[in-house]
Amino acid sequence: MRLVIAVVQDKDSNRLSAALIKDGFRATKLASTGGFLRAGNTTFLIGIEDDRVDEVIQIIKSNCKVRDQLVTPVSPMGGTTDAYIPFPVEVQVGGAAVFVLPVERFEHF
């Protein structure tokens, strides 16, 4: 058994959740916040048999898209911010960060 942890952008969360349910996968959704953009994310915890991991990863890839977004950098920590003028920067956001971990033991009550 494996635990798949997928951190996805909130914009992709509902689409991914529906696709997982449609294909018979159960997942726990947790609200999370990214450290870089300080934007909302959703973290999915999916317990799955070893032979179905690739299937889950393919569903995640199909439903979580990378997109470009203009963001204003956060002011530097420490020091004075009087001379700091933030200019919007285009960055890629979205997609998914996926971790696959072995499960030593699983119990359901």
N, C-alpha and C positions, 0 to 999 in steps of 0.2 A: 504494500500500500504506500501511496505517496500523498503528500500535502502540497498542493499547488497554491502559491500565494501570488496573486496578480494585482498590481497597483495600476489603476487606470484613471484617466481623466473623467471627471463627472459627466461630461458631455457624452461619453461612450458607455456609461454605466447601465442605463436602462436597456440599450440595445444588446449589450453583452448578457445581461441578466435574462432577457427574453430568449436569447439564443441558447443559453445553457439549459434553461427550463424546457425549451422545445426539444432538445436532444436528450433529455432525461438526466441531466446533471444537477445535483443539489449543491448550493453554495451559501455561505454566510457572507453578508456584505457589511463592511465597517466603513464609517465615514473617516476620512483621513485628510491631512493637509500636507502638501509638498513643501519642502524647505526652500527650494530655489525661487519659485514664483509665489509662494505662500497662497496657492490656489487650492480649491477643493479637489480631492481625489476620492476614489472609492477603492477599498482594498477587499478583494474577494478571497475567501478561504475555501478551497475545494479539496475535499478528501476523495481520492480516486484510486482505483486499482492500477497497478503498474502498466498493464497492457492498454489502458485508455488515456494515458498521459498525453500522447501525441495528438489524439483527437481533441482533447480540451485545449491544448496549445493552439491548434489550428482554428478553433472557434474564437479564441481570444484574438489571434492575428486578423481574422476576418472582420471582427467587429470593433477593433480599437485602432483608429487611424491617426497617423502623425499629421499635424497641420502647422502652418506658420502663424505666429501671433506677435503683434507689437507689444512690448512691455517696457515699462519705465523702471530702470534699475533702482533698487533700494539704496538710500543714502548710506555712505560708509559708516561703520560703527566706530565710535571714538573720534576724537579730533573735532574740529569745527566744521560745520556744514554750510557756512556762509558762502564759500566759493564753489560749492558743489552744485552744478546745474545738470540734472538728469536729462539725457536725450533718449527717446524711445529706441529700442533695439529690437530687431526681428529675431525671434528664436523659434525653434521647433518644439512644439508641445504635443501631448497626446501619446498615442501608442500605448505600450504597456511595459512595465517592469515585472518579469515573471520569475519566480523562484520555485524550484521543485525540490522538496525535501523528503527524505525517507521517514516513514512513520514506524516507530518501534512497536507501538501498541495503540489500539483504537477500541473504545467501548462506547456503546450507545445505550442510554437508559430511558 
